[in-house]
């Protein structure tokens, strides 16, 4: 009777012996799934900045249109004294615009980090989309409100 041999080395193949782990040691745990917190934070920040920017832009545009300050500013060839009746609203709009710009840029960076690190990638993609689309939406809503109330 002949034993099976390997064609290349001539040695008989056999299974590797069972190796016992060291006593008192548990097997390694499977790798944890990375946290999606960065992507979620980016999406929440982008959404908050977008909503605040659009709402305040509409409110400021409505005040500029109903008081006639916008028409006075355009007719006065850019004379800023025409905006003095609504200077408080202009200040609110400016502060909100800068705050939303900083929050939107922060959300954009966090979203890109989430995409690159693959931690909450879907939320990161959503955050990037909202952060890039929010200024366009705010300008569109403000323009429509301004021209509808003028």
BELUR-V386401 format. One record per helix or strand of 3 or more residues. SS is the DSSP state (~ for helix, > for strand). FROM is the first residue (numbers start at 0). LEN is the number of residues. If there is no record, write none. Layout:
BEGIN
ss->{SS | SS}
from->{FROM | FROM}
len->{LEN | LEN}
END
This chain:
BEGIN
ss->{~ | ~ | ~ | ~}
from->{36 | 68 | 79 | 120}
len->{31 | 7 | 38 | 29}
END
